[in-house]
Amino acid sequence: MPPASDVLLSVRGLRIAFDGVEAVRGLSFDVRPREVLALVGESGAGKSLTARALLGMLPEGATSSGTVRLRGDADLAAQRGRRIALVPQDALSALSPVHPVGDQLAAAVRSVARVSRKEARARAVAALDRVGIPDAVRRARAYPHEYSGGMRQRAVIAMATINEPDVVVADEPTTALDAELQEQVLRVLAAQREAVGAALVLVTHDLGVVREHADRVLVMYAGRQVEQGPAAAVWGRPRAPYTAGLLASLPPDDGDLDGHGDSDSDSPRLAGRRRRRLPSIPGSPPAPDALPPGCAFAPRCPLVEDRCRHEEPRPSTAGDGHEVSCHRWDEVPHPATELFLEPA
Ligand SMILES: Nc1ncnc2c1ncn2[C@@H]1O[C@H](COP(=O)(O)OP(=O)(O)OP(=O)(O)O)[C@@H](O)[C@H]1O
């Protein structure tokens, strides 16, 4: 673990349950100043719940235990919008339909700073301008429904960053947009984060996005950490079969992450790989109320052995800041994606 002074956000033993059924099962991680941490994993892994727990915004009916502290302070709700802010999947849910966008940004400014209405309004227009909204003065007077999807998401990024928080949490911030807009909006998010010096916790199932934007990666499966570490280490030499499976389902160019840094398309290794069908991981993740005993990934794992079916793996250290929860992590081949590729 890093020295406490280097940690901005600290999560320890986080558990989240509905009606006694745990969807997040003991998660611990840190976020350091200015770093981008990606939470990845298939649908249902518990990524969104974890993201919401960081903001003290769990859904109704959820019970939680463990600790989440921002600069040592556990009162997350009091820090929301000020030191930690959310960019949600669906921009409409973050914006009120009955107020002009500029007014909403100005209200966000005035909720934390004692400034005049005029000054707050000027900051709102400047924030809209910074995220690339054309004719920001006029657009500030428009309502969310008068914005396109991409513009709304930019406005939400402006809203999340306007008070220069320490941490921005973005939960699949571009899934509602088409591919070209996704790229643009991610660039805006990255630039704004950089500009205000915030750390970013990015929930995504898009591993291409992770490669482009993340410093560290936390891979989740069935509410648990499978692997966590510097992005270059986790992608360059994944130690958990599940991480390898996620990487194996990327298109070949992206899939080269788990190789030897060789992007030469004439290399026999890549040429061979292109001839093979790119698989996804067979089967699907278990529901929280139907977890198998032992390692939750065991029923889908190509390296499964008897012990995996009855004993949950504990985290092991695979390198500097690189943790993996797998009984057989030191037997995972390199490149690990071979575990999931069909023979040529
Ligand atoms: N409001 C809720 N009520 C009951 N169960 C819930 C609720 N929200 C989440 N869950 C349970 O928690 C699990 C994890 O949900 P979560 O939204 O965190 O997954 P995720 O990894 O973000 O997946 P996705 O990529 O589909 O959003 C769900 O599969 C579901 O079983």
The ligand as an SDF file (V2000), in Angstrom:
LIG
                    3D

 31 33  0  0  0  0  0  0  0  0999 V2000
  -31.0680   -1.3680   -7.4340 N   0  0  0  0  0  0  0  0  0  0  0  0
  -30.7240   -2.6640   -7.3490 C   0  0  0  0  0  0  0  0  0  0  0  0
  -31.5360   -3.5590   -6.7490 N   0  0  0  0  0  0  0  0  0  0  0  0
  -31.1890   -4.8690   -6.6400 C   0  0  0  0  0  0  0  0  0  0  0  0
  -30.0380   -5.3770   -7.1120 N   0  0  0  0  0  0  0  0  0  0  0  0
  -29.1920   -4.5440   -7.7250 C   0  0  0  0  0  0  0  0  0  0  0  0
  -29.4810   -3.1370   -7.8860 C   0  0  0  0  0  0  0  0  0  0  0  0
  -28.4450   -2.5520   -8.5370 N   0  0  0  0  0  0  0  0  0  0  0  0
  -27.5560   -3.5410   -8.7820 C   0  0  0  0  0  0  0  0  0  0  0  0
  -28.0000   -4.7170   -8.2950 N   0  0  0  0  0  0  0  0  0  0  0  0
  -27.3000   -6.0170   -8.3470 C   0  0  0  0  0  0  0  0  0  0  0  0
  -25.9140   -5.7690   -8.3520 O   0  0  0  0  0  0  0  0  0  0  0  0
  -25.2870   -6.3620   -9.4880 C   0  0  0  0  0  0  0  0  0  0  0  0
  -24.1650   -5.4530   -9.9300 C   0  0  0  0  0  0  0  0  0  0  0  0
  -24.7120   -4.2500  -10.4490 O   0  0  0  0  0  0  0  0  0  0  0  0
  -23.8470   -3.1040  -11.1210 P   0  0  0  0  0  0  0  0  0  0  0  0
  -24.8100   -2.1590  -11.7630 O   0  0  0  0  0  0  0  0  0  0  0  0
  -22.8950   -2.5400  -10.1700 O   0  0  0  0  0  0  0  0  0  0  0  0
  -23.0610   -3.9250  -12.2450 O   0  0  0  0  0  0  0  0  0  0  0  0
  -22.0970   -3.3840  -13.3830 P   0  0  0  0  0  0  0  0  0  0  0  0
  -20.8210   -4.1050  -13.2500 O   0  0  0  0  0  0  0  0  0  0  0  0
  -22.0340   -1.8970  -13.3190 O   0  0  0  0  0  0  0  0  0  0  0  0
  -22.8270   -3.8700  -14.6850 O   0  0  0  0  0  0  0  0  0  0  0  0
  -23.3000   -3.0090  -15.9560 P   0  0  0  0  0  0  0  0  0  0  0  0
  -22.0750   -2.8970  -16.8140 O   0  0  0  0  0  0  0  0  0  0  0  0
  -24.3500   -3.8660  -16.5450 O   0  0  0  0  0  0  0  0  0  0  0  0
  -23.8190   -1.6990  -15.4410 O   0  0  0  0  0  0  0  0  0  0  0  0
  -26.4040   -6.5170  -10.4940 C   0  0  0  0  0  0  0  0  0  0  0  0
  -26.1700   -7.5860  -11.3640 O   0  0  0  0  0  0  0  0  0  0  0  0
  -27.6060   -6.7660   -9.6190 C   0  0  0  0  0  0  0  0  0  0  0  0
  -27.6670   -8.1500   -9.3030 O   0  0  0  0  0  0  0  0  0  0  0  0
  1  2  1  0
  2  3  1  0
  2  7  2  0
  3  4  2  0
  4  5  1  0
  5  6  2  0
  6  7  1  0
  6 10  1  0
  7  8  1  0
  8  9  2  0
  9 10  1  0
 10 11  1  0
 11 12  1  0
 11 30  1  0
 12 13  1  0
 13 14  1  0
 13 28  1  0
 14 15  1  0
 15 16  1  0
 16 17  2  0
 16 18  1  0
 16 19  1  0
 19 20  1  0
 20 21  2  0
 20 22  1  0
 20 23  1  0
 23 24  1  0
 24 25  2  0
 24 26  1  0
 24 27  1  0
 28 29  1  0
 28 30  1  0
 30 31  1  0
M  END
$$$$
